[in-house]
């Protein structure tokens, strides 16, 4: 894969101190960051990964996928296969109800890209394996005239993805790789998850490296030309410039309580500083600022955190962008060294504590009262001073979840075949807290608070995963 040219930030007019300040700001606000990448003038200025994430880790990008679906639609339009003014019903007659509502039959591809479909919300059940996700888009009665008010509708993106795959005969990411992504060095191992009926999840299924997103950002800011000729004369036109311009300019007005989002294009968010973005749940972000010629990628897991997105935007908009200089600046060795040393310490959040427990509970199993999730027993075992494991019986099966004490212990989450990393700590002499991060196709966290006292156990379980792990929610009592 062709490598992005790397430069010291100062060569590109970016003070290392500004990057360090931005990262410290994110840490101070307890943002669980996974990666930060910054490029300027088509060159990689900085990349930061928080252990256990690395440069080559595929990351779930969630709704960033919507922007990829939009780019695929743009290629079909450029090829003359579709028009954005086409009614979507034209392409899926097999899914139409007996007498289609006129609001459904009049809805266009462009209106769906603008998030101004005829529906109020996503039409499919994300956990259903019997209801066809695409069919639900046409079978759900419309709630409003299309092309009017913005309403975020992931099923519109998923249906547009199905349109791409129906016309091309390929899965959407293979189509994009063949046409453009492979030319910019997008990773071959990347993929998009499929729904139970074989359609790529075009609204949220992308698994890719953070650098893959950065390369797409540079392609967009280079007006669709190859990255080897970044903002220079010549170069191959890999993607239609006109569609990039239309997709990243204002089309509709979201009603969201986020001052840092100023509008919506064609599956792209619009930002201050003449910027635009691809945004995914948990703050998977590709932020492009053509005026500054800067692209920033941030991956994280902020699910369940109020205001986290605005904290991230403010860190970029207040710590990074105002400190950019038009040309190269002298490198401050002390600032660079401080940043490099800081980067070596970065991990996703780890629990730690110096509290001594009141009870000797290691290895003891507590029978549990009847509960909706069918947990039968639970207990904790410790091995020395640095690790342990949660032990429990669920639905008649015995499970073990390892955790570190003062560090992360990586394993596979029981019953789900998802990579995870967990740590635990005593929050008071009777309460042990276990935090498990899912770091696989699901980006989420599972929390256990175990209170030991008077030879009894009370457990509070919480999870942030959108559609799975529902059994890990609620209370257990011995």
N, C-alpha and C positions, 0 to 999 in steps of 0.2 A: 504494500500500500504506500502511495506517495506520501512523504512526510511533510507536515506543515513546517515552514521555515520558522525557527525560534530565534527570538532576540531578547536581550535584556530589556525590561520595561522602560528604562530610561532612554534607550535608543529610539523608542516609539513615543516618547513624551509622556510616559507614565511614571510618576514617582513611586518607588518601592514602598515608601512610607505611607502613601495613600492606600495601597493594596493592604498593607499590614493593618492600618487603621480600620478599613472596611471589615477585614476578617475578625478583628478584635471586637468590633461593634456587633457582629453577628453572634460571637461567643457570649458577649456580655448580656445579650438579649435571649440567650439560651436557645438559639435556632439550631436544630439538629441537622447540620449541613453534611452533605456527602461529597460534594466536589464544587470547585470554583475554577472556571477557565476564562481567561481574558485574551482577546485578540485585537490588534489594531493594525490598520494598513495592510490587512491580509496576513499578518504574521502573529504567531503565538507568543504572547508576552508573559503569561503566567498560567500555571496549572497546579491545582492544589487538590489532594485527595485525602479524605478522612478515613483512616483505617476502620474496618477491613476493606473499604472500597479502594480500587486501584484504577489505573489508566485503562486497563482492559476489561474491567467489570461491566457486563451488560446491565443496564439499569432500566427499570420500568418507567416510562415517560408519561404514562397516562394521557391526558388530553392534548399534549403536544402532538399526538397522533393525528388530531383533527387537521392541523396545518399540512401534514403530509398528504392527507386525503385531498385537501384543497389543491395542492401542487399536482397531484395526479389528474384531477378534474381539469386543471389548466392545460395539461398536455393533451387531453382528449379534445378540448376545445380547439387548441392550436392545430391538431390533426384533422379538424373538420368532422370528427365523429359525433360531436354533440354541440349544442348551443346552450349558453347559460339561460337563455329565455325559454328553453324547452320545458314543458310540464314533465315532472318526474313520473307521472302515471303512464306516460307514453312508453316507458321502458319496462314497466312491471305490470302488464295487463293481467298476469296470472294471479296477482295478489289483490286485485280490486274487489271490493264488496259488490253485491248485486246491482245496487243503484248508488254509484259513488256520489258523495256530497260535492257540490260545485266548488267549495273551498279546497277540497282535496284535489280535484281535477285541474284546478287553475294554478296550483302551487308549482313554482319553477325551481330549477336547480339553483339559480342565483339566490332566490329567497331562502333556500335551505342553507346555503353557504353563509348568508348574512345572519343566521339564527333568527329568521323571521318566518318559520314554518307555520303550519296551521295548528300545531299542537302546543300544549302548555308545558309539557315536560317530556322526558324520555318515555317512549311508548312500550318498550320491552321490559320484561322482568329479567334482571341480570342473573338471577339464580335458576331460571327455568331451563330445563333441557327438553321440553315438549312443545313450547310455543316458539315458532319461527320468529327470530328477532326482526328480520326485514319485513316479513308479512305483517307484523304488528303495526308497523308504521302506516300501512294502508288500511288496516282493519279498524284501528282506533278512530272513533268519531272525532272530527276536527272540532276545536274549541274556539277558533277565531279566523278571521280572514287572513290569509297569508300575505306577507309583504308589509305588515303593519308594525306591530310592536315586537321588540327584541325579547325572546325567551330562550334561554339556553336549553338546547335539545340535542342530546348526544345521539338519539336515534336518527336524526337527520344526517349526521356525519356518517353513521354506520350504513345507512341506506345509500349514501353517495359512494361509499367504499364498495358496496355491493354492485353499484352501477359500473364502477371502474372494472371490477373483476368480471362482470357479465360481458362487457364489451371487449375486453382485452384477452379473456381466457387465462389470465395469470392472477396470482395473488398480488395484491397492490404493491407490496414492497419489492417483489421481483420485477414488476413493471417499472417502478421508479429506479431501481438499480440498473436495469438494462438501458434505460433512457438517459439517466443523468447521475444518479448517486454514485455509481461505480467510478465514473469519471472524476469525481471529487474526492475519492478515497474513503467513501463510506464503508464501514466494516462489513465484510461478507457474513460474519456470524450473527449479525443483527437479524431480528425477525419480528413479526407481529402475531400475537396470539389470535386464535380463531374462536368464533362463537360455536355453540354446540352443533350448528348446522353447516359449518365449513366456511363461513364468510369471515375474512379477517376483521378483527374488532377495530374498525376504522375510526372510532371515537376515543379509544384509550389503550390499545393493545401493544404499542411499540416497545420493544426491548432493544436498546442501543447503547453505545458508549457516549459519555458526555462530549467527547471530541467529535463524534458524528454530528451532534447538534451544532457544534461550533462551525463545522465545515458547511453545513446547510446555511447557517447565518451569513457566512462569508460569500456563499454563492448568491444569496439574495442581495446583499449589499454591493456585490460586483455586477448587479443587473443581469444575472443569469449566465455570465461568462465563466470560463474555466479559471481555476484558482491560480494557475501558473502565470496568468496575465492579469493580476489584480490591479485594477484601476490604471491600466496602461493601454496603449493603442494595440489593436489586434486582439487575438484570442478567439477561441471558439465560443459561439453562442450555444450553450448547453440547454438553456431553458428560456422560454419566451419572456423577454423583458416586459412586455406590455401587461402580461398577467401578474407579474410580481408587483408592478405599480398599482394595478387595480386591487389586488388582494391586500395590500398594505396601506390603503387609504380608506377614509371613512365611508362606511355604508350604513351603519345602524348604531343606535345609542343604547347601550346597556344601562339598566337601572341597578347599579351596584354601589355599595357603600365603600368604595375604594377610590380615593382621590388620585391614585397613581394609574388608573385605567381610564382613558379618555374617549374610548370608542371602540368600534369593532369593524373589521374589514371583511374579508372572505376567509373565515376561520383563522384570523390573526387578530390579536388584541392591539390597540393603539395606545401609546404611552406619551408622557411628556418628553420634552427635548426632541421632538420630531421622531420618536422611536416607535418601534412595533415589536411584538413579542409572540412567541408560542408558549402557552402556559398549560401545565398539567397539575393535577391534584397532588397535594403535599409539597407544592412549590418546586416542580420540575420546570425550569425556565430557560428559554433562549431569548435574550434581550438584545435587540439591534438598534444602534443609534447612528444612522448614516451621517448625520451632521458632524459627529465626532469621529466617524469611521471606527467605531468600537463595537464589538460583539462580546457579550458576557453570557456564559452558561453557568447556571447554578442548579444542582440537584440536592434534594433534601427530603426530610419526612416531617412536615409540620402539621400533619393531621391531628386535629383536636386542639390546636393552639390558636387562640383568637388573635387576630392582628398580625400574624407572622408575615404574610405577604407584604404588607405595607412596611414592616421593619426591613425586609430584604430590599425593597425598592428604595427606601430612604438611604440605606447603606450605599447602594450604587449611585443614587442621585446626589447625595450629599458628601460622601467620602471619596468617590472615584471621579465622577464626571467633572466636577468643578476644578479638580486639580490637574486635569489633562493639559498638556502644553502643545503648541502647534508643531514643534520640532523636537529633535533630540535634546536631552538635558544631561548635565553631568551626573554621574552615578555617585551616590553617597554610600560609601562602603559600609559604614556603621548601620545604616538603615537596611541595606541589602542583607547584611549578615544577620540582623535581628529577625528579618522576615524568614530567611532560610532556616534559622534555628527554630522559629515558631512553627513552621510547617512540619518539622520532624515530630512534633508532639501531638499532632491533630488526630483525633479519633471521633467516632460518633459517641454520644454521651455514655459515660460509665458511672454506675453508682459506687459511692465509696462512703465509709463511715469508720469511726474509731469506737463506736459504742459496744459495750460488752453485754451479751444477752443475759437475761435473768434465769433462763431455764436451759437445761441440757436436753435438747430435743433431737439431736442428730440421730438419724436412723429410726426414729419412732414413727409409726404409721397411725393416723387417726381415722377411725371409721366415720363416715359422714352420714348425716341425716338424708333422707330421700330428697332429691332435688331434680329440677326439670332437665338438667343436662346429663344426669345419670353418672355423676362422679361418685365413686364408692369409697375410696380411701385417698389420703394425701399426707405427705410428710416431706421432710427435708433431711438430707445427709450432707455432712461436711467432710472434706478430705484435706486435712492440714489447714493451713492459713490462707490458701489461695484459690480454692475451688470447692464446688459442691454440686448437688443436683436435686431438682424437684422430682419427687416420685409420686405417682398417682395411678389409680385405676379408673378408667373411663370406658363405659359401655362394655365392661368385662375384660378389657385389654389393659395390660400394664405398660405405662409409659414413663420415660425418663427425660428430663430437660436439664442438661448441664448448664452451669453458670460459673462465672469467675467472681472472685472477691478482689476488687480493686483492678480488675481487667475484664475484657470481654472473652467469653468462651464460645467458640463457633461450633455449631452442630446443625442437625436437621430437625426442624420443628416436628414434634411427634404427630404422626397421622397425616401430615400434609406434604411431605417431601419438599419442603421449602427451606432453603438455607436461612440460618438465623444466628444471632450473636447476643449473648445474655450476660448480665452481671447482677449481683445481689448485694444488699447491705442491710444492716440493722438500723432502722430509723428511730427506734426507741428500744429499751431493754426487752420489750415483749413483742415487737413488731418487726418482721423481716419483709423487705420489699424486693421483688424480683422484676427486673425490666428486660424484656426480650424483644429485640429488633428483628423483624423479618427483612431480609436483604436479597430477595429473589424476585420472582415474577409478581409477588405481592410485596409492596413496600408498606410496612405498617409496624405497629408495636402491640405487644401483649403485656399486661401488667398484672402482677399478683401481690397483694398485701396479705400476709399471713400473720395473724395475731395469736400468740401462744399465751395462755394464762389459765391457772387452776386446772391443769391437765385437759384443757379444751383448745380447740382450734376454730377460728373464724377466718374465712378467706374472702376477700373482695377481688373479683377478676374484672378487668376492663380490656377491651381491644379496639383498635382503630381501623382494622381491615374492613373494607366496604361491604363485601358480600360473603365472606367466609368466617370461620372461627366463632360462630355465634354462641357455641357452647361455653366460650371463655368470657362470659358476660354475666355478672350478677354475684350473689353471695353463696358461700358454702359454710356449713356448720357441722361440727362434730357432735 
